[in-house]
Amino acid sequence: MLNVKHLSASAAPLRPLASPVLAFFVATAVAVVLGGCASPPPFYAAAASESLVNVYGPEASTETPTAPAQANAQEAPAATQTPPPAERFALRPLPGADGATLLALTRSERTASLRYRVIVIPGSGCAGMGPIADRYFAGLLHAQVLVLHKPGVDPQARTAPADCARDFVQQDRLSSWLAHARAALVADAQQRAREGAPALPQLLVGISEGAELLPALAPEVPQLAGLVVLASSGLDPQEAGALQAQRLGAQADWEELGRMVAGRRPDSAVAQGRSLGYWRDLWNWSLTLPLVRSPWPLLQVWGGDDALVPLAAYERFAELASLRTVPYCARRLDGANHSLQRGAGPLTDGVQLVWAWIEQWARNPASGLCAPLLDRPLMLLPSVGVP
């Protein structure tokens, strides 16, 4: 039996959970950056993830782990080393919508020369990426990196999913997050133009829930070279949610949540740890068609042992994305979880492998974002040997 207090914001009143299975799912999955049980769940807002903190966080050893280096030493030579202070992330306020302020993190390239820029839209929750950012993004050697956070999220916060403030729960919904992120990216582009910043190719990276914003944000990114989707199926969230409910045998509870979404209760009402406004946005959010129709190359990576997004959802999107007229490449990392972390084998950190592929692309952007994967089987990563 799951502990309810770890599945929702403790400051908000809760509807009794009809099913422990759905309680796990709706408070943690549906292609958002998802929660779990008593301990910090796999990949809840990145910084709250126990698996990621163990790899990247301040509590982790500062010694370079050997497994990722063994897996691909030439492609990611410094991927898991602790960066020196000059290469670490700094706070950068950016304007959001309606006078709000977003606290972004920014970092210059770790290794000369500067070749490209990466803009990251993290997943859901009220914890920040600050505690793990230096090591999480260390494999992006030749890139400037900008990481956005939702209004009200302190980039250094390690707030557990159960402890998100009432105000955050009320304000958190995809439509608001999109408006804030769009305003921040417009301001970023304007500032770079005023300062005469170099016209670099840019990549827009979405981590889990963050991927749901990518198609709408893409037009705001000058010199956009492609979209990178990590741990998100690419399906409309409601469809992915239905598949996960089916996987867990929780269809009845998912349908009950749907009836609440369609009902007359106000958006401020809380169900399953989220406001009904959050669920209403999610229920009506279009992602598949915008991704399939987008004119930018698309790289998608997920874990083969992702307990929070079903394999059927990833496979369904891959089928639909095969209709794209611009490059689409996908890779399943066998044995990896929703965080792209694997507990054993020659490759334990799938995140750094993704960055290694991107670094390879950056050496020759004209070859295309999918070029590093063209000589490898689609959607498969060998369990043994160099990928």
Secondary structure, DSSP 8 states (H G I E B T S, - for coil): ---GGGSS-TTS-----S-HHHHHHHTT-TTSS---SSS--TTSTTTT-HHHHHHHSTTS-SS--HHHHHHHTTT-TTTTS---GGGS-EEEEEE-GGG-EEEEEEE--SSSS--EEEEEE--SSS--SHHHHHHHTTT-TTEEEEE---TT--TT----GGG--HHHHHH--HHHHHHHHHHHHHHHHHHHHHTT-----EEEEEEGGGGGGHHHHGGGSTTEEEEEEES---S-HHHHHHHHHHHHT-HHHHHHHHHHHHSSS-TT-EETTEEHHHHHHHHT---HHHHHH-SS-EEEEEETT-SSS-HHHHHHHHHHHTT-SS-EEEEEETT--TTSB-SSSS--BHHHHHHHHHHHHHH-GGG-TTGGGTTS-TT---SSS--
